[in-house]
Amino acid sequence: MYKILFEIILNNQCNKRCSYCDLDFKDTSFSFVDIDKFTYFLRTNKNLVEYYHINFFGGEPLLSFDKIVYFIRNVGLDKIHYSI
């Protein structure tokens, strides 16, 4: 059984411009359709893993808080860990 980490880059938005950052700051984001497709993938492969770990990442992931909440409510899995 595997333990799998996924880093989901929710957006490229940020309120800072750190010198070491390589983001292009274009207005791109993980869509709700993308979330639906990804959660479907997780559910259909749940028997292959011990648990998933989802790390919400991005420019500033909390600028996409609505998508984090949507993801967690719709994933439908018990063996899943989250971090931001």
C-alpha positions as CSV (number, residue, x, y, z in Angstrom):
1,M,0.0,0.0,0.0
2,Y,1.2,3.5,-0.9
3,K,1.1,6.8,0.8
4,I,0.8,9.4,-1.9
5,L,1.4,13.2,-1.6
6,F,-0.2,15.6,-4.1
7,E,0.6,19.3,-4.2
8,I,-2.3,21.2,-5.7
9,I,-1.3,24.6,-7.0
10,L,-4.6,26.4,-6.6
11,N,-3.5,29.8,-8.1
12,N,-0.6,32.0,-9.0
13,Q,-1.9,35.0,-7.0
14,C,0.1,36.5,-4.2
15,N,0.2,39.7,-2.2
16,K,4.0,39.7,-2.1
17,R,6.8,39.7,-4.7
18,C,9.7,37.9,-3.0
19,S,13.0,38.0,-4.8
20,Y,13.4,34.2,-4.7
21,C,9.9,33.4,-6.1
22,D,9.6,32.1,-9.7
23,L,5.9,32.5,-10.1
24,D,4.7,34.5,-13.1
25,F,1.7,35.9,-11.3
26,K,-0.6,35.4,-14.3
27,D,-4.3,35.0,-13.3
28,T,-4.5,31.2,-13.6
29,S,-6.2,29.0,-11.1
30,F,-7.3,25.4,-10.5
31,S,-11.0,25.4,-11.6
32,F,-14.0,23.6,-10.0
33,V,-14.1,21.3,-13.0
34,D,-10.4,20.4,-12.4
35,I,-11.3,19.7,-8.7
36,D,-14.2,17.4,-9.8
37,K,-11.9,15.5,-12.1
38,F,-9.2,15.1,-9.5
39,T,-11.5,14.0,-6.7
40,Y,-13.0,11.4,-9.1
41,F,-9.4,10.2,-9.8
42,L,-8.7,9.9,-6.0
43,R,-12.0,8.0,-5.4
44,T,-11.5,5.5,-8.2
45,N,-7.9,4.7,-7.0
46,K,-8.6,4.7,-3.2
47,N,-8.0,0.9,-2.9
48,L,-4.4,1.3,-4.1
49,V,-3.3,3.5,-1.3
50,E,-3.1,3.5,2.5
51,Y,-3.8,7.2,2.5
52,Y,-3.5,10.4,0.4
53,H,-1.9,13.6,1.6
54,I,-3.1,16.7,-0.2
55,N,-1.0,19.9,0.2
56,F,-2.8,23.0,-1.1
57,F,-0.1,25.2,-2.6
58,G,0.2,28.1,-5.0
59,G,1.0,31.6,-4.9
60,E,-1.2,32.1,-1.9
61,P,-3.6,29.1,-1.5
62,L,-5.9,30.9,1.0
63,L,-6.9,33.3,-1.8
64,S,-8.8,30.2,-3.2
65,F,-10.3,29.2,0.1
66,D,-13.7,28.5,-1.5
67,K,-12.0,25.9,-3.7
68,I,-10.3,24.3,-0.6
69,V,-13.7,24.0,1.1
70,Y,-15.3,22.6,-2.1
71,F,-12.5,20.0,-2.5
72,I,-12.7,18.8,1.1
73,R,-16.5,18.6,1.0
74,N,-16.6,16.7,-2.3
75,V,-13.7,14.3,-2.1
76,G,-15.6,11.7,-0.1
77,L,-12.7,9.9,1.4
78,D,-11.8,9.0,4.9
79,K,-8.1,8.2,4.6
80,I,-6.8,11.6,3.5
81,H,-4.6,14.2,5.2
82,Y,-4.5,17.9,4.3
83,S,-2.0,20.7,4.7
84,I,-1.6,24.3,3.4
